[in-house]
Amino acid sequence: MTFMKRVSCSLAVILGIASLAAAQAQKKSVWQQIKDAANQAQQQKGQQQQNGQQGQRPDKRGGPATQNQANDSGPFKPPAGTNIQQTVLAPVQEGAKFEISPHGVHVATVATDGSRTVVYYDGVEGPKFDEIIPQEGNGYMAFSPDGKRYAYCARSGNQYVVMVDGTELARSSESQGGSLNTDSCRLGFTSNNKHVYYYSAVTLTNPSTWSYRRFVFDGKPEIPNTTEWNSVAFSPDGDHYAYVWSDPKRQKPWMLIVDGKPAPYQGESPQWTNDSQHLYTQRRVPGSNTTELMFDGKPLTRGFGFKVYIAPVGDMVAVAVTGGTDFHPFSFLVLNGKKVPGSDTVERGSIDNVVFSPDGKHYAAICGDINSHHYVILDGKRQQEYVSVDKLAFTLDSSTVVYTTYVNGKSFIVVGDKEFGGPVGTVQQPVLAPAGNRVAGMIMVNGRPSLLIDQKVVPVDSRSISDVGFSPDGAHYAYLGYDSGTDSHLVLDGVRQPQSSVSGDRIDPVNVSALKYVFSPDSKHVAHFANSPAGAAVTRGVFADGKFIPISSEGTNTHLLFSPDSKHIFWVHQYGDLPLRVFIDGKPLMDFYSPTNVLGSAPHWWDFGPDGTVSFLAQDDNSLKRITITPSAETSVATMTGTFSAVNR
């Protein structure tokens, strides 16, 4: 064989091996790549330590930070194919106030036009009024749960005007003689976004002065009432309502009103069944100190008191009944009309809470007495007794009950029928996975932190831990480990991430309890704001999928999050007093100014659309704007980190 043939053969073998290695890498999930990188780093660390012991100088640089080039504050172009649209929502005025819908970044701005007050909604100017009446909580707007509808109340002379979706719904001078304030027009939408309602406070003097409240549903006023604010019970589907009517002049007996009509029976404390078709009510028995529980007006039982718990799905209904005698009351539990054996409490005992599993097939109740004897009844079976029981819940797959307890100077996390705990103050509140039946928490053992995971207490290689959490599918867990002081790193599925050094930048600057790292919605990626590994040229960046991605050595970062399709990762960076800069997949996307002094202090200012676009609120010298960005297909989390989409995990 000639030399050239041997070279060609060898090259073919090398290329074949390289192709095979690439194919194997393609099959590896992101999680496996992260773990491999962490293990490799640990091996390198061990080799460095061994070299140091042999008189060789260990490499303290920690390896190259990344191949990505950090972006500075200079000019840039967004990734090719990025579509950026700007929509003017309102002119910028001194003293103007804006409110944002819960979804879609729709904005209503209360401003002035000449001497009148006006509402701009997504850039469209509404009618002029003398005043926009504030709602309870110092806001002016009511938004539907889906964020697509809005309503507000205004004053025009001595009339109040209700505006819904830019159209006048109702106008009334009924409040003349009274005052127009936050009690005059309390607005809201039902859960299905279809119906708008409000409460109105009215004072009349003819011939004597008396006050009442009126409930108005879809613009149709109900008869005057004296019941408390927000006393209307709405059905889960949002199409029905019920409340107790009392005569302001005290001349007529009280009535139960259902969908605007008097019910053929008296009943208080209305509660709708989960199918929105039936009502539980209660009624004081005349000439007695007992109460009657009713279903659609038909008596079920009597007692001193009832608390009805209705499962959100299925047909399970639990009723905590207070019975016995005036001097020796006790409580017991009734499930679907049958008393639960052994649920009777001792004298003056109570049933404090009932929770249902997500599938509606299981229940658990906290029972106790005045002598601090508390226990859980799980599907009819009494569990162990404690001084206190709290945080009662089911895992998301409905298989396991979880709660916290205290007894004999110790605290416990109870998972199913197993206790995990230690001395008081050494157990943190448990964290339930968003899917499956995994439970995690921190427990101190002999002064050292340990992790409760998969019903095992596992020692950790850190002085302390925090921010315990799960990926959305529940398959992965993570926490922050602290070696000393405030320096922390990410530990993923029990493996320390060598290039992870959590910075002081907050993902959510307003919610101080938010985790300091984020999982992607598809559970295939994880990221946090980071300080650079030792020796890197750029000191601040993002740790993503096992790698440090540099951003800048100056400024601060916030609002790190993945797109709903998990293909992109966004964050916001600020260079001193320069405009804020949005990054996508490690590349600068756009500069903007925040509409508030504290970025994110306005709720819902940033949102993703179902089409994959991201929208956020910004302003310039002249206007408030909604920026809508369609990301380029040329960039992704994978292009930033060099990892592959996780398929086989």
Secondary structure as UniProt FT lines:
FT   HELIX           3..27
FT   HELIX           30..53
FT   TURN            54..55
FT   TURN            80..81
FT   STRAND          83..91
FT   TURN            94..95
FT   STRAND          97..100
FT   TURN            104..105
FT   STRAND          107..113
FT   TURN            114..115
FT   STRAND          116..121
FT   TURN            122..123
FT   STRAND          124..125
FT   STRAND          131..133
FT   TURN            136..137
FT   STRAND          142..143
FT   TURN            145..146
FT   STRAND          150..156
FT   TURN            157..158
FT   STRAND          159..164
FT   TURN            165..166
FT   STRAND          167..172
FT   TURN            174..177
FT   TURN            182..183
FT   STRAND          186..189
FT   TURN            191..192
FT   STRAND          196..205
FT   STRAND          209..217
FT   TURN            218..219
FT   STRAND          220..221
FT   TURN            229..230
FT   STRAND          233..234
FT   TURN            236..237
FT   STRAND          241..245
FT   TURN            248..249
FT   STRAND          255..258
FT   TURN            259..260
FT   STRAND          261..262
FT   STRAND          268..272
FT   TURN            274..275
FT   STRAND          279..284
FT   TURN            286..287
FT   STRAND          291..295
FT   TURN            296..297
FT   STRAND          298..303
FT   STRAND          305..310
FT   STRAND          317..324
FT   STRAND          329..335
FT   TURN            336..337
FT   STRAND          338..339
FT   TURN            341..342
FT   TURN            347..348
FT   STRAND          350..356
FT   TURN            358..359
FT   STRAND          363..368
FT   TURN            370..371
FT   STRAND          374..378
FT   TURN            379..380
FT   STRAND          381..386
FT   STRAND          388..394
FT   TURN            396..397
FT   STRAND          401..407
FT   TURN            408..409
FT   STRAND          410..415
FT   TURN            416..417
FT   STRAND          418..423
FT   TURN            424..425
FT   STRAND          431..432
FT   TURN            436..437
FT   STRAND          439..445
FT   TURN            446..447
FT   STRAND          448..453
FT   TURN            454..455
FT   STRAND          456..459
FT   STRAND          464..470
FT   TURN            472..473
FT   STRAND          477..484
FT   TURN            485..486
FT   STRAND          487..492
FT   TURN            493..494
FT   STRAND          495..496
FT   TURN            498..499
FT   TURN            512..513
FT   STRAND          518..519
FT   TURN            521..522
FT   STRAND          526..531
FT   TURN            534..535
FT   STRAND          540..544
FT   TURN            545..546
FT   STRAND          547..552
FT   STRAND          556..562
FT   TURN            564..565
FT   STRAND          569..574
FT   TURN            576..577
FT   STRAND          580..584
FT   TURN            585..586
FT   STRAND          587..593
FT   TURN            599..600
FT   TURN            603..604
FT   STRAND          606..608
FT   TURN            610..611
FT   STRAND          614..619
FT   STRAND          623..630
FT   TURN            633..634
FT   HELIX           637..641
//
